[in-house]
Amino acid sequence: MDDLTEIKSILDTLKPGTVISGGADLIKSRVLDSFTIVRLVAALEDEFDVEITPVDITEENFRSADAIKAMIDRLRDE
Amino acid sequence: MKNILQMLEASEKRFPDKTAFSDGETEFSYARLTRSAKGVGTALARLGAGFPFPVPVIAPRSAAQVVGMLGALYGGGFYTVIDPDSPEERVRDIFDTLQPVTAVCSREFLPLARRLLPGKELISLEEASDGEIDEGLLSGIRSRMIDADPAYVLFTSGSTGKPKGAVLTHRNVLAYADWVANAFAIDENTVFGNQAPLSFSMSVLDVYTSLLCGATVRIIPKKLFSFPVELFGYLNDNGVNTIYWVPSALCIVANCSLFEYARIDGVKKVLFAGEVMPVKQLNYWMDSMPKGTLFANLFGPTETTDICSYYIVDRRFDDAGSLPIGRNCDNTALSVITAQGREAAPGEEGELYVRGAIVGAGYYRDPERTAESFVPDPLDPYCPQTVYRTGDLVKYNDRGELLFISRIDNQIKHMGYRIEPGEIEASVGALPGVRAVCCVYDSVKDEIVLVYEGARRADEKSVEKLSAARLPGYMLPQRFIKVPSLPRTGSGKTDRTRIAAEYAGGNNNG
């Protein structure tokens, strides 16, 4: 599975039934609320073996599956 | 004073141009707030719905909700703030109880209100705010109002699932705001960073203490609790100096070690209530904030306006310890009464009973449940006085401070012992890597179930092993369940009922 598919599948586990395209806005559509984000961050850290600090938890980085992927790529490079 | 609106009007005279409420998008000065609320009040009064009458206010989390609330009072009604995120079924339950003849709605909720109140005339929040004001009509209504009139009905989930509508009066709110202002030195320089939804009792503190003192409430957009660094940025940018949040919200900050990444500059007072504040996360806040910051644990039910006892943190507690709920608020009497109906001796457990100006009138359209909880004072059979039974088990420690033990309903009876879930939660919650815990009881299997959130290293085996070293055998949970995050209620508290349903077969009774 590529990274983007993996991210979408994590999102689907957290909020079943939400079909999410890579660019769909997760904040406006309320897929992500404050407690879902906590779970998502934990799942992403586990899956991709990166450390996501509060500085990374911004609206910009979590706006869409594409944005999450871009953040993971960046964190891996660091 | 005898009417909530007098607080608004007095502050409007002193500070017409000062911001009363803002939400990141819209600001209401005291003058604009008064003007808009009178507009809504005029529209409601013209319906001729009688007096007093229920007014549901349906709008997204915003400063405009306050216009709807105060507008309902101007129009001779009492309000119920509907949580815009609650399922339609729950709103229907609330409407069944209120049987409203109208509602004040923002544009986006008009279709919902039309479905719920077919054929009824609805008030548009946006239009009525800018609408005509009939001062004569409004002052006619005011002249008939007394301080025992209902100001709002706030719905809490009853144990049967059917929400109970607690009725709070103008007198209750005036007494409460007065206590808050004195106890925490709130004045016109106070800027609240509001977390509590306006449909939740804790918001009464922010809203009405501000109206009394001419202070400012910055309503924090809900999504900022997802983005902690931005949350701190919002507090700084808006000059927030006082916060009154549920512990779960304070724990978001502590659990991600936010102070290592961001600072807050101006916050001087940190108040919390609504659920037990875990000491580990409180210690993190106290270690991270400047010396002299005030921390206070407030305690009480919706039925006593918001709070009946409080404790200003004056010493350090062990991570696994628990905070006292302290002592009575001004003009509030607390008694601890044993199951036998006598006053508990010092150190003895009993149910907390509350008497005083903050005790509400009862439950709306529900004489049965009102009679169960608002009872004659069992300690004084001669002088007719109503006291509120909280359903909370408490005792005094040897410093004369009240300690909260548990809800009487949640107490676990296991292997012949009476066990307090809170004690287990405090102990396990203090373990390294454990972020949040909730202890429930499966009465069918007779098993204590510990559900928790934690770091990767805090796996079920190691948490169980460390717990076994701290807890007596009979208190050691039979099941440890690690979850990515504990479910929360709309107000942000840990959702005990849902956790019991999911992990203990819904059998959360001792």
Interface residues (C-beta under 8 A of the other chain):
Chain A: L14 I27 L32 D33 S34 F35 T36 I37 V38 R39 A42 A43 E45 D46 T53 P54 V55 I57 T58 E59 F62
Chain B: K222 K223 F225 S226 F227 P228 V229 E230 I252 N255 C256 S257 L258 Y261 A262 E453 R456 P484 S485 L486 P487 R488 G492
